[in-house]
């Protein structure tokens, strides 16, 4: 027993070890509640909707949303999907909380894996291991990142990274012992490295860094004629195998899987071009971010002080190596190799992040959350390995001195958290996310307490009888949009009629299309379209005690069953939508089997059948009501559906031919649609079926707002041809078709 323990006999007692674990536990709880009920990132809002789509799991996972920056991180997409669906369940059953499950559970997993690895593998005592973990948990990067609803990649990578490092460390003591580094152990190391690299591109970089360090350690052991050189070579080969497997997956397997599941084509052109742009300027930016990360982790001390402590530790290690000349010398040399590689590698990693994502350095708060979460994790692991391998914590006086220093740095981190949080709130990016999240939560509370002011009425509400839409559209109700998407995913009546999760895009469409509320004919089509996706009630907000023109337009449109009034709201109850023609499981007809002609600009019609959404066919003139497209077939065909895709915005320069008019302001994704459409079948029992293109557009926006393919489905038929007649009129908008598809029943 040391003199200090004799003086304070309660220190180090096993039954009081839980007191040390209470420190990281409290810090985890503080991180989860750092932003109150969470912080909703704008980009994350679109991911939530995407992952609430009613699609097969593989189709969701292998659907890259950054095709020019494809990063082969499908493992993290699994957790993104889980986050979105857990959020839907929470909003449905508990209330509005924007804390991602991956953040809360992931941070707890990091803590449990770290404590087990530090105690069982590295043999650190409970106090030192708990304080080292608490140092990481108290860092602003960890605290701020946990409860922001964004991608799960960095948190999941942190879990995988900690597991990889400790498993790799567990193999080192077995080096030089015959039969210990078995194929099974090396295979598990390879698998962990592959999982780490397929969680995030940073994981691949860390795997390559570990491979480099292992290779250098193997060379150093061979130079010292250490009998452990062979085992280090085997570990290096395992990591090389994991790197090669990740590369094969990224460049060979993943593109084929994405193509097989119907995702967008993957290109690496932008990444190759950007990689050639890496220069000293980006490296200097990377080093500046590294300096900041070191400060944030080590008690917000000046970087010079952190550097002095690091160099002091290195000098102490060298002194031990020179004076003792024992096995410690080899371990110290290994630590110095790792200590030289890790800061350089992290600087290069951060330089690459700046290269590919300029907001990393143009928006200061981006260096304090999410993107850099794994950097303090790496520094914490490096410090842990240094203390464990050097063995200096075995001396009680040194151990207590280190613990006091760790406590001081943790206190420094905690003292700065409030100011750093306020600085993030005042920054442009996080400030915007914070204000929007607080507004969403405030509106949700006020709606619950029936205290909604002018201009803040939620455009969407999910009631037991169906969806309620408020016109004119005022405030976006993201929680209600998530509820609607979750109800659609769960096929809950009557929203089982809705076709997809993208209700926020429908909000954008309605809020940017005020002209639809002015004309009774357009309004009738709009209401019919809303009814087709499960809307059962429309409420019109009154202003100044008078009815707005929308009320008369709805009455003139005639789609309502019952009109009621309550305070400043006029409500119209809608009937159920008519039965839909079942889509079934038809097959898409190849373009070569379709013989297309048109009323105008026929020579350019091939552009609607070329499989390229960037090209399009256009009438080239305002819709007059007599435009048509005829689709002929080689033999009588049971046509199930015809799909029309048009570009939402002016696509720019088309190949030579008539150019479409630019869309009018405020007509988001609807300017070039056909105003009215009739599908005529030629053949046995030919018929004419009228369609509501606006309703088809609403359904298409809910399915896929990026490629809104309008679908017009027909009853069973035997058609030699289909004629699509555009019978509506528009003052300036032509009829554009970017892609035309035909599905036939088997």
ABEGO torsion letter per residue (X at the ends): XBAAAAABAABGBAAAAAAAAAAAAAAAAAAAAAAEAEBBBAAAAAAAAAAABBBBAAAAABBBABAAABAGAAAAAAAAAAAAAAAAAAAAAAEBBABBAAAAAAAAAAAAAAAAAAAAAAGBBAAAAAAAAAAAAABAAAAAAAABBBBAAAAAAAAAAAAAAAAAAAAAAABGBBGABBAAAAAAAAAAAAAAAAABAAAAAAAAAAAAAAAAAAAAAAAAGBAAAAAAAAAAAAAAAAAAAAAAAAAAAAAAAAAAAGBBBBBAAAAAAAAAABBAAAAAAAAAAAAAAAAAABGGBBAAAAAAAAAAAAAAAAAAAAAAGBAAAAAAAAAAAAAAAAAAAAAAAAAAAAAABAAAAABAAAAABGAAAAAAAAAAAAAAAAAAAAGAAABAAAAAAAAAAAAAAAAAAAAAAAAAAAAAAABAAAAAAAAAAAAAAAAAAAAAAGBBBBGABBABBBBAAEBBBBOBBBBBBAAAAAAAAAAAAAGBOAAAABABABAAAAAAAAAABAAAAABAAAAAAAAAAAAAAGBABBBBBBBGGBBBAAAAAAAAAGABABBBBBEABBBBBBBBBBBBBBAEBBBBBBAAABBBBBABGAAAAAAAAAGBAABBBBAGBBBAGABBBBBBBABBBBBABBBBBBBABBAEBBBBEBBBBBBBBGBBGAAABBABBBBBBBEBGBBBBBBBAAAAAAAAAAABAABBBBBBBBBBBBBABBBBBBABBBAABBBBBABBBBBBBX
